[in-house]
Amino acid sequence: MISELLNTKQLADRTGIAEITWAKRRMRGEPHTPPYLKIGRSVKYRWDDVEKWLASKSCSSTSQEV
């Protein structure tokens, strides 16, 4: 099955993180953003990649680094 592709607005809507925050994270690069696709001038995120990236950010303590 092909993973659903989301644009930045759709990603922001699903995660509750503002579009501008995702844009800034892309500029900073890994590990601040999940992998994304650049198709022409469009940026797309595979939802499966986003879920994996979010899972990798799971913490059990506020002092734990991610």
Beta strands, then each sheet from edge to edge (+ up, - down):
strand 1: 5-6
strand 2: 37-39
strand 3: 42-46
sheet 1: 1+ 3- 2+
end
